[in-house]
Amino acid sequence: MRTQTELQQRMEQIEELLERLGNDKLTALGRFLRERVSYPEHFVILLGETSSGKTSLINGMLGQERLTASARPTTGTVIELMDDLELEAEATFRVNEEATLESISRDRFHELSMHPDSNLARLRLMVPQFPHELKGLRLFDTPGYDSLANEHEEVLKDFIPNSDVIVYVVSYRVGFKENDHQFMQYIQNVLQPTTEFVLVVNRVPSDVERSDRRILEIVQHAEDSLHRSLQYFLVPTVQQSPQGPPKPVLPVAADLWEYLKINLLSPQRQEALLHSLTHYQKDLLSLIQQEAEKTLAFAKANQAEKDAVASGIHTFLEQEEQIRMKIKMTFAKLNDQLPRLFNTATERIAIKLQAQIEEANKWTSQDECAQFVQAHSMPLLVRQETKTITEYLMRELERLDAEIESLLNTAVEKFEYEVRVEAPSFEPLMISLTRNVAKDVIGAGLVQFFAQYGGAGGAGAGVANAASHGLKVLGDAFGHTFSRSTHNGLTSFLAKIGATSTRAISAAAIVFVEGAFFVYEALTWQGKLGKAIDRALVEWQQNALSGSQESLTELEEHNYQNFHEYFTAYREAFAVSEVEEEEEVRFAIVQQILLQTQKMIDELDETLQEALV
């Protein structure tokens, strides 16, 4: 079994190699990995609808009101809590959209939590230590689903897939609603197999027990939505004492926090974290190996080989423009098709609803019919049509993926052949590059981990969990070449369409109610109800179409950026290497680095293989 001490000792050897190699980019990666090895982190995210009591739950854990809890819905700000044993008092920061970290006052922190500005990504509160011996915790308090889909897409794409534990909070009084179902449907698509999912039923009356019918209904709905059995906790309502001055009412959930501590510090989770960090050390050694291979290749190659590589890489990089155009054309087609798709969906829904209304002997009153259509039929039909639209979009995106895969495979094979035949000095570099790019394309490599964590933008300004990021998890529905980043982007895109549609139908229901409930003529209510439905569906179509087109534009840019990074790796690997030191001296140093690196990689391969036995 790997130990923390072994990882730290190996890290010291790797840093010695980096110092001799003298590559600034890899040295920065080395410093980053050392911090992750020395100070492992655990990611816990609180999710749930607005006013379910997530913030109060955190305040209860902290033992005092450090975060602002509001009974009324706000715009929604993501707040992150971290511990730092070197702090003497709590410190407050803002993480900006460009991933920079900025110290702010406590008053400004409170103000931004209620009214965030356009450049705020999230807020961060750092405390000297957490109660319940929760060390190395990164705890995220999030707003409701609608706010996440509109204002905080990073939570959907990055935070949830990187979580060790998800705590989902439902209010006992409100119960499990449609938005909770939609949210859990999304979570199911990006949930890692190792992520623990905990359900909290909050603000439970003191006389209610686990066998209570409402409790069992909430748990059953959640398990059905997520398709897994759940560990759940009841947090009782805390009453304000009638005596003495008013003070914050903080819920006590000691059993929940104790459960999280046991889960996060379990031997299985610690072993998984060490396993991922060991893989990252191997990744860093592979990048050192690649850089050493590059230096040796340019030192050994004759001019004919260098010219052949320059010509080959130029031809290869031309494929990027072809891929960009394919992406552009596909998304232009999808944008053109969306209005037609939503228009057809609206017509089908209207026909089906009208047929229900005309079943006169089915309804005892107009109110009964109107309420059934508003609460059941219309949302159900909208969900079905939205699913049809998203399935069409996925088929088109899968086809695009297959076309790009074919282009890339042909271009890479041609370039590799040219290197082997015309520039054999560069073949070891090509082998190293192909292996390293493959890891980062699936999002499991150290470079992707570093970039997602925040890179040079600030001290952990991004969100990336070492344990979950090291897993090679690809959605079967998205094709084997989709990266994790692309997979999460697609899932977030589809969830956003679903959220937009759900939100739009809620707004449309208001239009529907205003038109339907002021019908007085007994003989004409069906016609007037049909007109109210038509107005509501037009409202839904306009709002859902607008939101979907905006999401599609974001996904197009995300798609292109992924492939741009792929070509950038090849561009940088075969860029002309300048040797500043005396050539023979530098050649000898790099050869020693290469030998030592290969030895350490072989040792790590044995260690990782033993862990599988």
C-alpha positions, 0 to 999 in steps of 0.5 A: 500500500502506498503511503503519504511519506512515499509520495512526498519522498518521490516528490523531492526526487522529481523536483530535483529532476525539474531543477536540472531540466530548467523548464519553467512550465514543468517546474510550476506543475511540480510546485502545484503537485507538491502542494496537493501531495502535502495538503490533500483536500476533500470536496463536499458540495451542498445542493438543493432548492432555494430556501431549503436551509443549506446555509443554515446547515453550514452555520450550524456546523460552524457553531455561529452565523458566519454565512448570511442566510436569507428567507427570501430567494436571492440572485445566488452566490456560490460560497466556498469554505476552506480551513487553514491551520496557519490562520489566526482568524477567518479571512474572506476573499472573492474569486473572480471570473478570470480565476484570480483571488482577491482579499475583501472585507467581511462587510463586502463579503456579506454584501456580495453574498446578497448582491453579486457583481458580474465579475464574481465567480464565487466567494471564499471564507477561510477559517483556522479549522473546522469542527468535527475534525474535518481537516482539508475540507473544501465545502461549497454552499450553492444556490438553487437549480435555476440560479446554477443553470443560469449564473453558475454553470461551473457548479454543474460542469466542474464542482459536482463531478469533482465532489467526494460527497454531495449533500442534497438538502430538501425542506420537510415542509416544501417536500420533493418538487419538480425542480428537485427531480430535474436537478437529480436527473442532471446529477445522475449523468455526471456523478462519479461512481466513488462520489457519496450522495447524502440526502438531508431532510431539513427543518423536520418537526421535533415529533417526526420520526424516520417512519413518517409518511412524508419523510419516506415519500421524499426519500423514495422520490430522491432514490427514484430520481437518482436510481440509487439507495441513499443514506439520509439524515433528518435535521430538526427545526430549531425553535427560537427561545422565547426568553432573552434577546433574539439570536440566530437559530442554528440547526444541529446535525452532529450525526451528519458531520460525523458521517462525513468525517468517517466517509472522507477519512475512510481507508478506501477513500484515502487509498483512492486519493494516494492512487490518483496522486501517484498517477499524477507523479507518473504524469509529471515524470512523463512530461519531463521525459517528453521535454528531455526527448525533445531536447535530445531530438533537436540536438541529434537531428540533422537539418533534413530531419528538422525540415521534415518535421517542420513540414509535417507539423505544418501540414498536421496543424492545418487540420485544426482549421478544417475541424473548426469549420466542421464545428462551426457548420454543425452548430450553425445547422443546429441553430437553424433547426432549433426554431423548427424543432420548438415550433413542431413541439409546440404544435404537438403539445397543443394538439394533445392538450386540446384533445384532453380538454374536449373529453367533456364527460371526463371533467366535472368542472372547468376548474378541474380540467384547468388545474390538471392541465396546468399541474400535470399534462402541460409539464409532462408533455413539455418534458417529453418534447424537450427530451426529443429535441435534446436527443436530436442534438445529441445525435448530431453532436455524436456524428460531429465527434465521429467526423472529427475523430476520423480527421484526427486519426488520419492526420496523426497517422500520416504525421507519425509515419513521416516522422518514423521514415524521414526524421527518426531522431524525433520518434521517441518524442512522438511516442512520449507526446502521443501518450501524454496528449491521450491522457489530457484529451480524456481529462485525466492528466496532470496538465488538465488537473492543474488547469482546472484547479486554477493554474497560475491564476491564484491559490486554488481559484479553480475547482479540481479534486485530485481523487475524482479527476484521476478517474477515466470516466467517459459517458458511453452515450457520448462516444469513446473519444469525448473528453471528460471536459466535453462530456461534462460540457454536453451534459451541462448543456442538455441540463441547461435546456431542461432547466430552461424548459422547466423554468419557461413552463412555470412562467407560462403557467402564470399566463395560462392561469390568468387566462383560464380562471376568468372563464364564466360562460359554462358553454364556452370554457373549453374554447377559452381554455384552449386559447389560454393554453396557446398563449402559455405555449407561445410563452414557453416556446419563446423562452425555451428557444432563446435559452437553448440558443444561448447554451448552444453558442457556449457549447460551440466555443467549448467544443472548439477550445478542446480541440485547440488545446489538442493542436497546441500540444503538438505545436509546442512539442515540435517548436524549435528548441534553443540550447543555451548551454554548451551542447555536449554538457547539456546533452549529457545532463539531459541524457542523465535526466532521461535515464533517471526518469525512465527508471522512476516511471518503471518503478511507478508502473510496478507500484500501480500494477501491484495495487490492481492485484 
